[in-house]
Amino acid sequence: MIAARLNITEYTNKVLNMIKVKFDLKDKSEALNKFTNMFGEEIVEKEAKDEYIKELIEIDKKHLRRYGNRKMTLKELDKLCEVS
């Protein structure tokens, strides 16, 4: 955790208090963290966890073992996406 001393506007204070009440949080620090988790990805992407990356790599390896470098035709793609 990083400790920070912040100067916030009255409106920001009201928003943090409402988040604190709505989600039954202990303090404004938790409210600020909740707000950031809810809306932060619109600005900054979260880093992927190692387990997730390993799972994606394994899925890719299984796919390559099963299908190789086979390409899908546009007709097959349309069928898969249920496009007429």
Secondary structure as GFF3:
##gff-version 3
##sequence-region A 1 84
A	DSSP	alpha_helix	10	22	.	.	.	ID=ss1
A	DSSP	alpha_helix	28	39	.	.	.	ID=ss2
A	DSSP	three_ten_helix	40	42	.	.	.	ID=ss3
A	DSSP	alpha_helix	50	67	.	.	.	ID=ss4
A	DSSP	alpha_helix	74	80	.	.	.	ID=ss5
###
